[in-house]
């Protein structure tokens, strides 16, 4: 995952370099060649070869970098689920979890998906779902009740706790993240990190990010990214939280 991230960064830097070379080099070549435009035969052949080589190299490099970026995605696309896809999201979740209490219930899913367009992101390969994650944007009442134990899990969240896209959420609740295969899992985790960082950056009202482990992989992720038990005497399967202080999502979510 870190290697793919490094390759994406290198690819972007090389594209910027190509733009700089193209923006500065090509106008210079064109300006130099203008005096010869009326009589192309007077332009030394070596300069025609150099110009063609520069243009060809830039074009081939650009196409090669686009191909590399496409291979890094490895055919996996991502999109936000529509509010009409509740049953599809529920079906995907059921395919990953053996226990029903690890799958978000339809009612909670319906109310949050109809409230916010960024609730569920689905990952697909060859038009078939290979994973997803679910994030509920919640208000201050929900945050308080989660922290005092009144709300034990995402199943107890409902429409009164949901925040619309243009609202000011007090917290985010990662209810599920699942994917099949190493590549899809890495892509889902990376995308979730970027999504959380973007929301935290946009909404300074967000104070907490909550999560609840459903399996060992979830437990490793929760601990890796600094989530803490709300109450130390609670079992691992209860809700954990990450306090957004200081507000440095890019560093905190690496």
C-alpha positions in Angstrom: 0.0 0.0 0.0 2.8 2.4 0.9 4.6 1.4 -2.3 1.6 2.2 -4.4 1.2 5.5 -2.7 4.8 6.3 -3.4 4.4 5.4 -7.1 1.3 7.7 -7.3 3.3 10.5 -5.9 6.2 9.9 -8.3 3.8 9.7 -11.2 2.2 13.1 -10.3 5.6 14.7 -9.9 6.8 13.4 -13.3 3.6 14.7 -14.9 4.2 18.1 -13.4 7.8 18.0 -14.7 6.5 17.1 -18.2 4.1 20.0 -18.1 6.9 22.4 -17.1 9.1 21.1 -19.9 6.3 21.2 -22.4 5.2 24.7 -21.3 8.7 26.1 -21.5 10.5 24.0 -24.2 7.9 23.8 -26.9 7.2 27.6 -27.1 11.0 28.1 -27.3 11.3 25.7 -30.2 8.3 27.1 -32.0 9.6 30.7 -31.6 13.0 29.7 -32.8 11.5 27.9 -35.8 9.2 30.7 -36.9 11.9 32.5 -39.0 12.3 29.3 -41.0 8.5 28.7 -41.4 8.4 30.3 -44.9 11.3 28.2 -46.1 11.3 24.9 -44.3 14.1 23.6 -46.3 16.5 26.2 -44.7 16.0 24.6 -41.3 18.9 22.2 -40.6 17.7 18.6 -40.6 19.2 18.0 -37.2 16.8 20.5 -35.6 13.8 18.8 -37.2 15.0 15.6 -35.7 15.5 17.2 -32.3 12.1 18.8 -32.3 10.4 15.6 -33.3 12.3 13.7 -30.6 11.3 16.2 -27.9 7.6 16.1 -28.9 7.6 12.3 -29.3 9.4 11.8 -25.9 6.9 14.1 -24.1 3.9 12.3 -25.7 5.3 8.8 -25.0 6.2 9.7 -21.4 2.7 11.1 -20.8 1.0 7.9 -22.2 3.4 5.7 -20.1 2.6 7.6 -16.9 -1.1 7.3 -17.5 -0.6 3.5 -18.1 1.3 3.2 -14.8 -1.4 5.1 -12.9 -4.0 2.7 -14.4 -2.0 -0.3 -13.4 -1.7 1.1 -9.8 -5.4 1.1 -9.5 -5.4 -2.5 -10.8 -8.8 -2.3 -12.3 -10.5 -1.4 -9.0 -13.0 1.5 -9.3 -14.8 3.3 -6.5 -18.0 5.2 -6.1 -20.4 6.5 -3.5 -23.6 4.3 -3.2 -26.9 5.9 -4.1 -29.7 6.2 -1.5 -31.7 3.6 -3.6 -29.0 1.0 -3.1 -29.6 0.1 0.5 -30.4 -3.6 -0.3 -27.3 -3.9 -2.4 -25.1 -2.4 0.4 -26.7 -4.7 2.9 -26.1 -7.7 0.7 -22.5 -6.9 0.3 -22.0 -6.6 4.0 -23.7 -9.9 4.7 -21.2 -11.5 2.4 -18.3 -10.5 4.6 -19.6 -11.0 8.1 -20.7 -14.2 9.7 -22.5 -12.6 12.6 -25.6 -10.5 12.1 -24.6 -8.0 14.9 -21.6 -7.1 12.8 -23.8 -6.0 9.9 -25.4 -2.5 10.1 -29.2 -2.8 10.2 -31.4 -1.7 7.2 -33.2 1.1 9.1 -30.0 2.8 10.2 -28.5 2.4 6.8 -31.6 3.7 5.1 -31.8 6.9 7.2 -28.1 7.8 6.9 -27.9 7.0 3.2 -30.9 9.2 2.5 -29.4 12.0 4.6 -25.9 12.0 3.2 -24.5 11.1 -0.2 -21.1 10.2 1.3 -22.4 7.5 3.7 -21.2 4.4 1.7 -18.4 4.0 -0.8 -18.4 0.8 -2.9 -15.3 -0.7 -4.6 -15.7 -2.7 -7.8 -13.7 -4.8 -10.1 -15.1 -5.8 -13.5 -18.3 -4.2 -12.4 -18.6 -6.6 -9.4 -18.4 -5.3 -5.8 -15.2 -6.3 -4.0 -15.6 -4.2 -0.9 -17.1 -1.1 0.8 -16.9 1.1 3.8 -19.7 2.9 5.7 -19.3 6.2 7.6 -22.1 7.9 9.5 -21.9 11.6 10.0 -23.5 12.1 13.4 -24.6 15.1 15.6 -23.6 16.2 19.0 -26.4 14.2 20.7 -25.1 11.0 19.2 -21.5 11.8 20.2 -22.5 12.4 23.8 -24.6 9.2 24.0 -21.8 7.1 22.4 -19.2 8.4 24.9 -21.4 7.9 27.9 -22.4 4.4 26.8 -26.1 5.1 26.1 -25.6 4.2 22.4 -23.6 1.0 22.5 -23.1 0.6 18.7 -24.2 1.8 15.3 -27.3 -0.3 15.3 -28.8 2.2 17.8 -28.2 5.2 15.6 -31.3 6.6 13.8 -32.5 9.6 11.8 -32.4 12.0 14.7 -28.6 11.5 14.9 -27.9 11.9 11.1 -26.3 15.0 9.7 -26.8 16.2 6.1 -24.0 16.8 3.6 -24.1 20.6 4.3 -24.6 20.3 8.0 -22.0 20.4 10.8 -21.3 16.9 12.1 -19.9 16.6 15.6 -18.4 13.2 14.8 -18.0 10.4 12.3 -18.8 6.7 13.0 -17.0 4.1 10.8 -19.5 1.3 11.0 -18.0 -1.1 8.5 -15.0 -1.6 6.2 -14.6 -4.8 4.3 -13.0 -6.0 1.1 -11.9 -9.2 -0.6 -8.3 -9.7 -1.4 -5.1 -7.8 -0.3 -5.3 -5.2 -3.1 -8.9 -4.4 -2.5 -8.4 -4.1 1.3 -5.5 -1.8 0.8 -7.5 0.4 -1.6 -10.4 0.5 0.8 -8.3 1.5 3.8 -6.4 4.2 1.8 -9.6 5.6 0.4 -11.2 5.7 3.9 -8.2 7.5 5.3 -8.4 10.1 2.6 -12.2 10.5 3.1 -11.9 11.0 6.9 -9.0 13.5 6.4 -11.1 15.4 3.9 -14.1 15.6 6.1 -12.1 16.6 9.2 -10.5 19.3 7.1 -13.8 20.6 5.8 -15.8 20.5 9.0 -14.0 21.9 12.1 -17.1 20.9 14.1 -15.9 17.2 14.0 -14.3 16.3 17.4 -14.4 12.5 17.4 -14.2 9.5 15.0 -15.7 6.3 16.3 -15.3 2.7 15.2 -16.1 -0.8 16.5 -14.0 -3.8 15.7 -15.9 -6.7 14.1 -12.8 -9.0 13.6 -9.1 -9.2 14.1 -8.3 -7.1 11.0 -10.5 -4.4 12.4 -8.8 -4.6 15.7 -5.4 -4.1 14.1 -6.6 -1.1 12.1 -8.2 0.5 15.2 -5.0 0.2 17.2 -2.7 1.2 14.4 -4.5 4.5 13.9 -4.6 5.5 17.5 -8.2 4.7 18.5 -8.7 4.3 22.2 -11.4 2.6 24.3 -14.0 5.0 25.5 -13.9 3.2 28.8 -11.0 0.9 29.6 -13.1 -1.6 31.4 -15.2 -2.3 28.3 -14.5 -5.3 26.2 -12.7 -4.9 22.8 -15.9 -5.3 20.9 -17.3 -2.1 22.2 -17.0 1.3 20.5 -13.5 2.9 20.3 -12.9 6.5 19.5 -10.2 8.7 18.1 -10.2 12.3 19.3 -9.5 14.8 16.6 -7.0 16.9 18.6 -4.7 18.2 17.4 -6.4 18.8 14.0 -3.7 17.2 11.8 -5.6 14.6 9.8 -2.8 14.2 7.2 -0.4 13.1 9.9 -2.8 11.4 12.2 -4.3 9.1 9.5 -1.0 7.9 7.9 
